[in-house]
Amino acid sequence: MGLGPEEMFRPVLDAEDSDSGQIDSAVELLVQGGRDIRHAVAMLVPEAWEGARDLEPAVRGFYRYHACLVEPWDGPAGLVFTDGRGVGASLDRNGLRPLRYAICEDGLVACCSEAGAVDVGGHGRVRRGRLGPGQMLFVDPERGVMLDDECKQQLGALAPYGIWAADGLWRMNLGRPIQETNGAASLERRQITHGYTVEELRMVIKPMASEAKEPTFSMGDDTPCRTGPGVPARCTTT
């Protein structure tokens, strides 16, 4: 990226642009700054790496380092991207959108949210699969199809990100936990001030305090409806 007054590069994102437009602008900025487009997408839409136990150290270091530079782009999305040479696809880090691929023997690669959206008949044997949360694939003109493991291993080997993150992050003393509050009336005033509700206290704060982790919830009940003799024809969702 050429040098110049910082004002020339602002605003990076248009507040009135769509989510797709904003992430496109962010990827463009990172690529123009010298990063490979796979690097840019993995920075912006990383997998949920913090709790992954089988992640390679180099890949974990990549994510940990870049988490200090940019917050993850959340939200349901299936991304298709290109740098003018290769073409790739990536899925949002929560896996809220389906993204299936078909790799044909003759080199044709189809990636869609619906299976069968592209007719791959007559292209030889077909290898099918689907991207998991935060995963990507990339079709390189020279190396062919690169699936998620190969893409992430390549990114993790670009630099000693794990060492950089360890050297640059300070471990803070958390201090001593408060054993007793200043009284129910004072505590209630503070909770009201910060907008806590009874539901949040019961379903979020209490599990965090007792289990040392954030609780997870379902966005809805997708239990299939059952109808038939003797079965009420009703279905409820939450």
Beta strands, then each sheet from edge to edge (+ up, - down):
strand 1: 78-82
strand 2: 87-91
strand 3: 100-104
strand 4: 109-112
strand 5: 126-130
strand 6: 136-140
strand 7: 144-146
sheet 1: 1+ 2- 6+ 7-
sheet 2: 4+ 3- 5+
end
